[in-house]
Amino acid sequence: MAARFEEHPLRRMIAGGEGLKLDFKKTINSAKKIARSLAAFANTEGGRLLVGVHDSGRITGASVEEEAYMVESAAHVFCTPPVMFFKDVHEYRGLSVLEVYVPKSEKRPHSAPGEDDVYRVYIRAHDQVLPATRITLELMKSRTAPAGIFFTDAEKTLLEHLARNPEISLYEYEKIARIPRKKAIHSLVKLTSMGLLVLRPTEKLDLFSLAEKAFEP
């Protein structure tokens, strides 16, 4: 019996496409720009960068030594504080691909320079790198869920609203609960840290929905 064909591990990694924890780069043209990607992985859930892979998933190969130097510069020169990463090299049909793994950081938030060279904190949202909002920054600083379960009237209003509606923004919460922004942010961070809400960052605003845990008896 013929031996079963096993797909190359690199192909398996690429198969799912880009997403929250995976990004493709044909090549690295700017250490500053790639620093935003590394910081975003470290600030969110960690992830892998594959250098030498086109956005379509086609393996194009890369000059591993040159790309590794750019990543090193991005992580240690242009990320504040520096971002920890691990690297590996995959060989596929005569082509080399650099894999850069960035774990979720205990030292977050990490910042990196934007197009205007101003340092900002970035996060990963699906396959995008976005500037962190005040809420996402507060969530990064919130290492543990609050002790005890006590809901304010505004928080009860929020949970009741989400039981009938799929999502809500910070502005909408302020409006329906009639509370100032500072209190609204505090509540959203608290309930998300408790695992009752799920945050979905977008380019324009943060959206919140009920987590499955919220439906548990």
C-alpha positions in Angstrom: 0.0 0.0 0.0 1.4 3.4 -0.9 2.3 5.7 2.0 -0.3 8.3 2.7 0.6 11.7 1.3 1.1 14.3 4.1 0.6 17.9 3.3 3.6 20.2 4.0 3.2 21.9 7.5 3.6 25.3 5.8 0.7 24.6 3.4 -1.4 23.5 6.4 -0.6 26.8 8.2 -1.5 28.9 5.1 -4.7 27.0 4.3 -6.9 28.9 6.7 -5.9 32.2 5.3 -5.0 35.4 7.2 -6.9 36.2 10.3 -6.6 37.2 14.0 -3.4 35.2 14.6 -1.9 34.9 11.1 -0.5 37.4 8.7 1.2 37.0 5.3 3.9 39.3 3.9 5.6 38.8 0.5 8.5 40.9 1.8 9.2 43.5 4.5 9.8 46.9 3.1 9.7 48.9 6.3 10.8 48.0 9.8 8.5 50.7 11.2 5.5 49.3 9.4 6.1 45.8 10.5 6.6 47.0 14.0 2.9 47.8 14.1 2.0 44.2 13.1 4.3 42.8 15.8 3.0 45.1 18.5 -0.6 44.3 17.5 0.0 40.6 17.8 1.6 41.1 21.2 -1.2 43.4 22.4 -4.0 41.0 21.3 -3.8 37.2 21.3 -0.4 36.6 19.8 0.1 35.3 16.3 2.3 34.3 13.4 3.8 36.4 10.6 4.8 34.4 7.5 7.3 36.3 5.3 7.6 35.0 1.8 3.9 34.4 1.3 1.6 36.5 -0.9 -1.7 37.8 0.5 -3.4 35.2 -1.7 -1.5 32.4 0.1 0.9 31.7 -2.7 4.4 30.9 -1.5 6.9 33.3 -3.1 9.9 32.8 -0.9 12.1 35.4 0.8 15.6 36.3 1.7 15.5 34.9 5.2 18.5 36.7 6.6 17.5 40.1 5.3 13.9 39.7 6.5 15.0 38.4 9.9 17.1 41.5 10.3 14.1 43.7 9.5 12.0 41.9 12.1 14.7 42.2 14.7 14.9 45.9 14.1 11.1 46.3 14.2 10.7 44.3 17.5 13.6 45.8 19.4 14.1 49.3 17.9 10.7 50.4 16.9 8.4 48.7 19.4 8.1 50.2 22.9 8.6 48.2 25.1 10.4 45.7 22.8 8.3 42.8 21.6 9.5 39.2 22.2 9.3 36.9 19.2 10.6 33.5 18.0 11.6 32.7 14.4 11.7 29.6 12.3 12.5 28.9 8.6 10.4 26.7 6.3 11.8 25.2 3.1 9.2 24.5 0.4 10.1 23.5 -3.2 13.4 25.4 -3.1 11.8 28.5 -1.5 12.4 29.8 2.0 9.7 31.3 4.2 10.4 33.0 7.5 7.9 32.3 10.3 7.8 34.9 13.1 5.8 33.9 16.2 4.8 36.6 18.7 3.2 35.4 21.9 0.6 37.4 23.8 2.6 39.8 25.9 2.5 40.2 29.7 4.2 43.6 29.2 1.5 45.1 27.0 0.6 47.6 25.8 3.3 47.9 23.2 3.4 50.9 20.9 4.9 51.5 17.5 5.3 54.4 15.1 2.4 55.3 12.8 2.7 56.8 9.3 3.3 60.2 11.0 6.0 58.7 13.2 3.8 59.2 16.3 3.9 56.2 18.6 0.5 54.5 19.2 -0.8 51.3 20.6 -2.1 48.9 18.0 -4.3 45.8 18.2 -5.2 42.9 15.8 -8.8 42.8 14.7 -9.4 39.8 12.4 -6.8 40.4 9.6 -6.4 44.1 10.3 -4.0 46.2 12.5 -6.0 49.0 14.2 -5.1 51.7 16.6 -6.2 50.9 20.1 -9.2 52.8 21.6 -9.5 54.0 25.1 -11.5 50.9 25.9 -9.1 48.4 24.4 -6.3 50.1 26.3 -8.1 49.8 29.6 -8.8 46.1 28.8 -5.1 45.5 28.3 -4.4 47.0 31.7 -7.1 44.9 33.3 -5.3 41.7 34.1 -8.0 40.0 36.2 -11.8 40.1 36.4 -13.3 42.2 39.1 -14.2 40.4 42.4 -17.8 39.8 43.2 -20.8 40.3 40.9 -22.6 43.5 41.4 -24.4 45.3 38.6 -25.3 49.0 38.6 -28.7 50.0 37.1 -26.8 51.2 34.0 -25.2 47.8 33.6 -28.5 46.0 34.0 -29.9 48.3 31.3 -27.0 47.3 29.1 -27.4 43.6 29.6 -31.1 43.8 29.0 -30.6 45.8 25.8 -28.1 43.2 24.5 -30.5 40.4 25.3 -32.7 42.0 22.6 -30.1 43.4 20.3 -27.0 41.8 18.7 -24.4 44.6 19.5 -24.0 48.0 21.0 -21.4 50.8 20.8 -20.0 53.0 23.6 -22.0 56.0 22.3 -25.2 53.9 22.2 -24.6 52.7 25.7 -24.1 56.2 27.0 -27.4 57.2 25.4 -29.6 54.5 26.6 -28.2 54.4 30.1 -27.9 58.2 30.4 -24.5 58.1 32.0 -21.2 60.0 31.3 -18.6 58.4 29.0 -16.2 57.7 31.9 -18.7 55.5 33.7 -19.8 53.9 30.4 -16.2 52.9 29.6 -15.7 51.6 33.2 -18.8 49.4 32.8 -17.8 48.0 29.4 -14.3 47.2 30.6 -15.7 45.5 33.8 -18.3 43.4 32.0 -15.8 42.4 29.3 -13.2 41.4 31.9 -15.8 39.3 33.6 -16.4 37.4 30.3 -20.0 38.6 30.0 -19.3 40.8 26.9 -17.4 40.2 23.8 -15.5 43.1 22.2 -15.4 43.4 18.3 -13.1 46.2 17.3 -13.8 47.8 13.9 -12.1 50.7 12.0 -14.7 53.1 13.2 -15.7 52.0 16.7 -15.8 49.2 19.3 -18.9 47.0 19.3 -20.0 44.8 22.2 -22.2 41.7 22.3 -23.3 39.2 24.9 -20.9 36.3 25.5 -22.2 32.8 25.7 -21.2 32.8 29.4 -23.9 35.5 29.9 -26.6 33.0 29.1 -25.4 30.3 31.6 -27.7 29.8 34.6 
